[in-house]
Amino acid sequence: MKNKEILIMKFKKLIATTMALSMVLTFSGCTSKSSDAGKNSSSTQSSTAATTKEDSSDDLNARLDALYQQENELFAKHQDAWNKFFGLMNKDAAASETDENYGDFLAKTVEANKDSFTEEELDILNKDIEQIRGIEEEIAKLEKEVSASDKSASDKSDSSSSVFSGFAGKDLDGNDVDESLFSKNAVTVVNFWFSGCKPCVAELPELNKLNETLKEMGGEVVGINTETLDDNQDGIKEAKKILEKQGASYRNLTFDSNSELGKYAGNIVAFPTTILVDRNGNIVGEPLLGGINEQKNYDSLMKQIQSVIDADAASSK
């Protein structure tokens, strides 16, 4: 997945995560955990985009991460008002408005629901929105720079390159795992989670059921708990305990946080996040934010899964 796609995912998370996660988990608990993972790397998925005329892609994305964190801190600071806001937000409209300045979208939503807020709440929201507008303007400028960096890098690299190319790691029992894991499957569902994320833990039983279903379809579910990276034994112990309690027996992986996949994981800001990987190790489609224990998310994921399987079957003819 290219840098631009990651930036779009990060932008969408401010809207999409409200559909599946509570405000507290999305903008404090889950976000702070992803920030911890990101300390090991401030780059995006592709190391080929590491240089530009002015700043490296790593530098640009570190600046972007800081801007996203500023927005998250505003949401957390005035949590009650924003909880109320997101409860009133038209989620279908939100999902289609990711091309406009997020501050403008928020302002329109507040105006449409102003009778539902107290004067104090309106004052808080409007002041926060003004700050968000400025932040989003800075984000837009940086996105253009990263997009240019990505284009330059793509001219020099193979278009089929992937964060999963050359993958090497272990499962939580210490068994070696490599990229052949993906080549053996028509589709691999990769779920990113962490132990303190309640929505992540809640969907584990459904992911286990999905894994059993996918086995018959030529696929597999793989979990990545970001607290287990770098063979973190404390994190692995806790993850295994939770998986056992939730009846989830599908494979979970640990690997170097400085690897391409580690960098990708470090840039995920909303949990749980689920992606699809084809037989060639390429990420396919858009990331799914939120648990598949929500029927709408499950149906959406299954539709994407079937599409990848159909494409795999067609390519083998």
ABEGO torsion letter per residue (X at the ends): XBAAAAAAAAAAAAAAAAAABBAAAAAAAAAAAAAAAAAABABBABAAAABBAABBAAAAAAAAAAAAAAAAAAAAABAAAAAAAAAABBAAAAAAAAABBAAAAAAAAAAAAAAABBAAAAAAAAAAAAAAAAAAAAAAAAAAAAAAAAAAAAAABBAABBAABGBBBBBAAGBBBBAAAAAABABBBBBBBBAABAAAAAAAAAAAAAAAAAAAAGBBBBBBBAAABGGBAAAAAAAAAAAAAAGBABBBBBBBAABAAAAAAAABABOBBBBBBBAAGBBBEBBBBEBAABAAAAAAAAAAAAAAAAAAAAAAX
